[in-house]
Amino acid sequence: PIQFEEAEPEIYDYDESLSEKQHKEEQQDNTDEDVEVNFKAKESLDYKLPTVNLFAPDKPKNQSKEKKIVRENIKILEETFASFGIRASVERAEIGVWAK
């Protein structure tokens, strides 16, 4: 059978590991050279935007599970308000993602 020796993990105090990290960062900062990069965009006159036809039409989705969950949540809301003596009813709920 093969036997492996497990090395003890090194445990550092917060202050020790912080000072070592700072020391390494200082060494890296000293070796870095400033490199000039040109970020000017190149204009491509041949590029044309793709047409909307590229996207597939949205398929109808079965939302019966979501509707059931919304009904249950409406019931929970109304019961919670009632437990505080507030008469409230949910008049409208929408299923979907709000993107603003």
ZIRA-V757760 format. One record per residue. N is the residue number from 1. RES is the residue in one letter. NEAR is the number of other C-alpha atoms within 10 Angstrom. D_LAST is the distance of its C-alpha to the last C-alpha in Angstrom with 1 decimal. Layout:
n->[N:N]
res->[RES:RES]
near->[NEAR:NEAR]
d_last->[D_LAST:D_LAST]
This chain:
n->[1:2:3:4:5:6:7:8:9:10:11:12:13:14:15:16:17:18:19:20:21:22:23:24:25:26:27:28:29:30:31:32:33:34:35:36:37:38:39:40:41:42:43:44:45:46:47:48:49:50:51:52:53:54:55:56:57:58:59:60:61:62:63:64:65:66:67:68:69:70:71:72:73:74:75:76:77:78:79:80:81:82:83:84:85:86:87:88:89:90:91:92:93:94:95:96:97:98:99:100]
res->[P:I:Q:F:E:E:A:E:P:E:I:Y:D:Y:D:E:S:L:S:E:K:Q:H:K:E:E:Q:Q:D:N:T:D:E:D:V:E:V:N:F:K:A:K:E:S:L:D:Y:K:L:P:T:V:N:L:F:A:P:D:K:P:K:N:Q:S:K:E:K:K:I:V:R:E:N:I:K:I:L:E:E:T:F:A:S:F:G:I:R:A:S:V:E:R:A:E:I:G:V:W:A:K]
near->[3:3:5:6:5:6:6:6:6:5:8:9:7:8:9:10:12:12:11:11:12:11:12:11:11:11:11:10:10:8:8:8:7:6:6:6:6:6:6:6:6:6:7:7:6:5:7:7:5:8:7:7:7:7:8:7:7:6:6:6:6:8:11:9:9:12:14:11:12:15:14:11:13:17:13:12:15:15:16:14:13:13:10:8:9:11:11:12:13:11:6:6:10:8:9:8:6:6:4:3]
d_last->[63.1:60.8:60.2:57.3:57.4:54.2:53.6:52.7:49.2:49.1:47.8:46.9:46.5:43.2:45.0:46.9:43.9:42.0:44.9:45.4:41.8:42.1:45.3:43.8:41.0:43.6:45.6:42.6:41.8:45.4:45.4:42.2:42.9:40.5:39.4:38.1:35.3:34.3:30.5:30.9:29.0:31.4:30.8:31.3:32.3:32.8:29.2:27.5:24.0:24.2:23.8:21.2:24.1:23.7:21.1:22.6:21.8:19.8:22.5:22.6:22.1:24.4:22.4:25.5:25.2:21.7:23.0:26.0:24.0:21.9:25.3:26.8:24.0:24.4:28.1:27.7:25.6:28.2:31.1:29.8:29.4:32.9:34.4:33.6:35.1:31.9:31.8:28.3:26.9:23.6:23.3:20.2:18.2:15.7:15.7:12.8:9.7:6.5:3.8:0.0]
